[in-house]
């Protein structure tokens, strides 16, 4: 039997995307509580606001569409919400309280840009699927990513490899959080697109010595 985390030790599900992208970025946001908006993060937030505004649901023919559904997993030690969960009526599905018939669940995560080569979006989606599996006692073999730039859904198979990597990364996240550990800077190409670049990699004014920099700041105080 898998061990379970206490509710007070849950981490934010959305942080898994940050952690997969860059462990230092995640630590700056979720441990040190630092954040800096840029054009990309603002656009991303506005895009999500269009998807849902709080928890709501509606029925369209044989599909129940739930927006902003709160989810959690005791085995992963996370909580958060899904942008959209579609409950599609199907004979091989599960029963839902107060609903006729049986349903299959499909989490759908909305992203502002286009599909990525790297796995950070798929990791976040895999964690959502595992949460829903625990909550509804079902299996979710596939889920979807919807990208605003291409206006298309990408089907993601929730493979055993993705599940293992998701659990490994979350185990590492819990270790970092428990230690209050922020990794050191490892500069790479992706730093240029990071919203925390100026916080993570502060630059002194070009041509000024450290002594001049300190002196200038002391004079301003």
C-alpha positions as CSV (number, residue, x, y, z in Angstrom):
1,X,0.0,0.0,0.0
2,X,1.3,3.5,-0.9
3,X,2.0,5.9,1.9
4,X,-0.2,8.9,2.1
5,X,0.6,12.6,2.8
6,X,-1.3,14.6,5.4
7,X,-3.4,17.4,4.0
8,X,-1.3,20.1,5.6
9,X,1.7,18.8,3.7
10,X,0.0,19.0,0.3
11,X,1.9,21.0,-2.4
12,X,0.3,22.9,-5.2
13,X,-0.4,20.7,-8.2
14,X,0.4,23.6,-10.6
15,X,3.9,23.7,-9.1
16,X,4.8,20.5,-10.9
17,X,5.0,22.3,-14.2
18,X,7.4,24.9,-12.7
19,X,9.5,22.1,-11.1
20,X,9.7,20.2,-14.4
21,X,10.7,23.3,-16.3
22,X,13.3,24.5,-13.7
23,X,13.7,23.3,-10.1
24,X,15.1,26.7,-9.1
25,X,12.1,28.6,-10.6
26,X,9.8,26.4,-8.6
27,X,11.7,26.9,-5.4
28,X,11.8,30.7,-5.8
29,X,8.0,30.7,-6.3
30,X,6.8,28.1,-3.9
31,X,9.5,28.2,-1.2
32,X,10.7,31.8,-1.2
33,X,7.4,33.2,-2.4
34,X,8.9,35.3,-5.1
35,X,7.1,36.1,-8.3
36,X,7.4,38.6,-11.2
37,X,4.9,39.1,-13.9
38,X,5.9,39.4,-17.5
39,X,3.9,39.6,-20.8
40,X,3.8,35.8,-21.1
41,X,2.5,35.1,-17.6
42,X,-0.1,37.9,-17.9
43,X,-1.4,36.4,-21.2
44,X,-1.4,33.0,-19.6
45,X,-3.5,34.2,-16.7
46,X,-6.0,36.0,-18.9
47,X,-6.3,32.8,-21.1
48,X,-7.1,30.7,-18.1
49,X,-9.7,33.3,-16.9
50,X,-11.5,32.8,-20.1
51,X,-11.7,29.0,-19.5
52,X,-13.3,29.2,-16.1
53,X,-14.2,31.6,-13.4
54,X,-14.5,29.5,-10.3
55,X,-16.1,26.0,-10.2
56,X,-19.0,25.4,-12.6
57,X,-20.5,22.6,-14.6
58,X,-22.9,22.2,-17.6
59,X,-24.3,19.3,-19.6
60,X,-24.2,19.1,-23.4
61,X,-25.9,16.0,-24.7
62,X,-23.9,13.1,-23.4
63,X,-21.1,15.1,-21.9
64,X,-20.9,16.9,-18.5
65,X,-18.3,19.7,-18.6
66,X,-16.9,20.7,-15.2
67,X,-14.7,23.8,-15.0
68,X,-12.3,24.7,-12.2
69,X,-12.8,21.4,-10.4
70,X,-10.8,21.1,-7.2
71,X,-8.7,17.9,-7.1
72,X,-6.2,16.3,-4.7
73,X,-4.1,13.1,-4.3
74,X,-3.1,11.8,-0.9
75,X,-0.5,9.5,-2.4
76,X,1.1,12.3,-4.4
77,X,0.6,14.9,-1.7
78,X,-0.8,17.6,-3.9
79,X,-4.0,19.6,-4.4
80,X,-5.2,22.1,-7.1
81,X,-7.8,22.3,-9.7
82,X,-8.4,21.1,-13.3
83,X,-9.2,23.7,-16.0
84,X,-11.8,21.3,-17.4
85,X,-12.9,17.8,-16.8
86,X,-15.2,16.2,-19.3
87,X,-17.4,13.3,-18.1
88,X,-18.4,11.5,-21.3
89,X,-21.3,9.0,-21.1
90,X,-20.1,5.4,-21.9
91,X,-21.1,1.9,-21.0
92,X,-17.6,1.1,-19.8
93,X,-17.5,4.1,-17.5
94,X,-18.3,4.7,-13.8
95,X,-21.4,5.8,-12.0
96,X,-21.7,9.4,-10.7
97,X,-23.9,10.3,-7.8
98,X,-27.2,11.9,-8.9
99,X,-26.6,11.1,-12.6
100,X,-28.0,8.4,-14.9
101,X,-25.7,6.2,-16.8
102,X,-22.0,5.7,-16.6
103,X,-19.1,8.1,-17.5
104,X,-15.5,8.2,-18.6
105,X,-13.3,11.1,-17.3
106,X,-11.0,13.2,-19.4
107,X,-9.1,16.1,-17.8
108,X,-8.2,18.9,-20.2
109,X,-5.5,21.5,-19.4
110,X,-5.5,24.8,-21.3
111,X,-2.2,26.4,-22.2
112,X,-1.7,29.8,-23.9
113,X,0.9,28.9,-26.5
114,X,1.6,25.9,-28.6
115,X,2.7,22.2,-27.9
116,X,6.1,21.8,-26.3
117,X,8.8,19.3,-27.0
118,X,9.5,19.1,-23.2
119,X,7.3,17.3,-20.7
120,X,6.2,20.1,-18.2
121,X,2.7,20.3,-19.6
122,X,2.3,16.5,-19.8
123,X,3.6,16.1,-16.2
124,X,0.9,18.5,-14.9
125,X,-1.8,16.7,-16.9
126,X,-0.6,13.3,-15.6
127,X,-0.8,14.6,-12.0
128,X,-4.4,15.7,-12.6
129,X,-5.3,12.3,-14.0
130,X,-3.9,10.5,-11.0
131,X,-5.8,12.9,-8.7
132,X,-9.1,12.1,-10.5
133,X,-8.3,8.4,-10.5
134,X,-8.0,8.4,-6.7
135,X,-11.1,10.6,-6.2
136,X,-13.4,8.7,-8.5
137,X,-11.8,5.2,-8.2
138,X,-11.4,4.8,-11.9
139,X,-8.7,4.6,-14.5
140,X,-7.8,7.4,-16.9
141,X,-5.7,6.2,-19.8
142,X,-5.7,9.5,-21.7
143,X,-6.2,13.2,-21.3
144,X,-5.9,16.4,-23.4
145,X,-3.9,19.6,-23.7
146,X,-5.5,22.5,-25.4
147,X,-3.2,25.1,-26.8
148,X,-4.6,28.6,-27.4
149,X,-2.2,29.5,-30.2
150,X,-3.1,26.5,-32.4
151,X,-6.7,26.1,-31.1
152,X,-6.2,22.4,-31.1
153,X,-6.4,19.6,-28.5
154,X,-3.5,17.3,-28.1
155,X,-4.3,13.8,-26.9
156,X,-1.8,12.6,-24.2
157,X,-1.6,8.9,-23.3
158,X,-1.1,8.7,-19.5
159,X,1.5,6.0,-19.8
160,X,3.3,4.1,-16.9
161,X,6.5,6.0,-17.8
162,X,4.7,9.4,-17.3
163,X,3.2,8.1,-14.1
164,X,6.6,7.0,-12.7
165,X,8.2,10.2,-13.6
166,X,5.4,12.2,-12.1
167,X,5.7,10.4,-8.8
168,X,9.5,10.7,-8.8
169,X,9.4,14.5,-9.4
170,X,6.8,15.0,-6.8
171,X,8.8,13.0,-4.3
172,X,11.8,15.3,-5.1
173,X,9.5,18.4,-4.7
174,X,8.4,17.2,-1.2
175,X,12.1,16.7,-0.2
176,X,13.1,20.2,-1.4
177,X,10.1,21.8,0.3
178,X,10.8,20.0,3.6
179,X,14.4,21.2,3.6
180,X,13.5,24.7,2.3
181,X,16.1,24.1,-0.4
182,X,16.5,26.4,-3.4
183,X,18.9,25.0,-6.0
184,X,21.8,27.2,-7.3
185,X,21.7,28.9,-10.7
186,X,22.4,26.7,-13.7
187,X,22.1,29.1,-16.6
188,X,20.6,27.7,-19.9
189,X,18.7,28.8,-23.0
190,X,15.4,28.6,-21.2
191,X,16.4,31.3,-18.7
192,X,15.6,33.9,-21.4
193,X,11.9,32.9,-21.4
194,X,11.6,32.7,-17.6
195,X,9.4,35.2,-15.8
196,X,11.8,35.2,-12.9
197,X,14.9,35.9,-14.9
198,X,15.6,39.3,-13.2
199,X,15.1,37.9,-9.7
200,X,17.0,34.7,-10.4
201,X,19.9,36.3,-12.4
202,X,20.2,39.9,-11.2
203,X,22.9,41.8,-13.2
204,X,25.0,44.7,-11.9
205,X,25.1,47.7,-14.1
206,X,27.7,47.2,-16.8
207,X,31.1,48.7,-16.1
208,X,30.5,49.3,-12.4
209,X,32.7,47.6,-9.8
210,X,31.1,45.8,-6.8
211,X,32.4,48.6,-4.5
212,X,30.7,51.3,-6.7
213,X,27.5,49.3,-6.7
214,X,27.4,49.0,-2.9
215,X,28.4,52.6,-2.5
216,X,25.6,53.8,-4.8
217,X,23.0,51.8,-2.9
218,X,24.2,53.1,0.5
219,X,23.9,56.7,-0.8
220,X,20.3,56.1,-1.8
221,X,19.3,54.9,1.7
